[in-house]
Amino acid sequence: MTERPDLEFTAAQMHAMVDAVAGRCIDHIVNLPTQPILGDVGAEDFCRRMREDAPEQGSPLEPLLDQLFRDYVPRSFTTPGPGYLAYIPGGGVFPAALADFIADTTNRYTGIWQAAPALVQLEGDTVAFRQDADGVIDAVAVRAGAVIGDQTVILEGLNEGDRVVVEGAYVLKAQQLKSQLGEGHAH
């Protein structure tokens, strides 16, 4: 009889894995300005050589991270880097990565309101960025309605004639989230 692997990790093991992954990700983000916009994406032969059977045994995390960041990540577009002029959802915005990490580790189902009402409501909060007469931009809570083509009907929160930021709103939302999370953190 084959021995079944223990798939549960201790708190110390999980801390070590998170530290290893976070360290690699932070190094990657810090070095974005020096990375090419376009990596080696003509990698068909390389990808064919990657094919392998599912492993019989697990592998240590560090060598997998080495391979990921050395061999695989560079064979892609550097979408969050300076000079890449395209909109990519979540493209390197660090608070968005942290939010994804929290969502993935807490593993709550937010597909229906009844399963996680507070989380669905939190996800459903929508803001628009309104510019006042002095040019100051403020985030305003709005209630969104139907989406018609590429426009969203705003049911509450804005008045007719309000000037609303359309281009760059994604960056403003990221800055808002960053300010809510704070610049530093403590352990």
Secondary structure as GFF3:
##gff-version 3
##sequence-region A 1 187
A	DSSP	alpha_helix	11	30	.	.	.	ID=ss1
A	DSSP	three_ten_helix	32	34	.	.	.	ID=ss2
A	DSSP	alpha_helix	44	50	.	.	.	ID=ss3
A	DSSP	alpha_helix	61	67	.	.	.	ID=ss4
A	DSSP	pi_helix	68	72	.	.	.	ID=ss5
A	DSSP	alpha_helix	94	106	.	.	.	ID=ss6
A	DSSP	three_ten_helix	113	115	.	.	.	ID=ss7
A	DSSP	alpha_helix	117	124	.	.	.	ID=ss8
A	DSSP	beta_strand	126	131	.	.	.	ID=ss9
A	DSSP	beta_strand	137	148	.	.	.	ID=ss10
A	DSSP	beta_strand	151	156	.	.	.	ID=ss11
A	DSSP	beta_strand	163	164	.	.	.	ID=ss12
A	DSSP	alpha_helix	169	181	.	.	.	ID=ss13
###
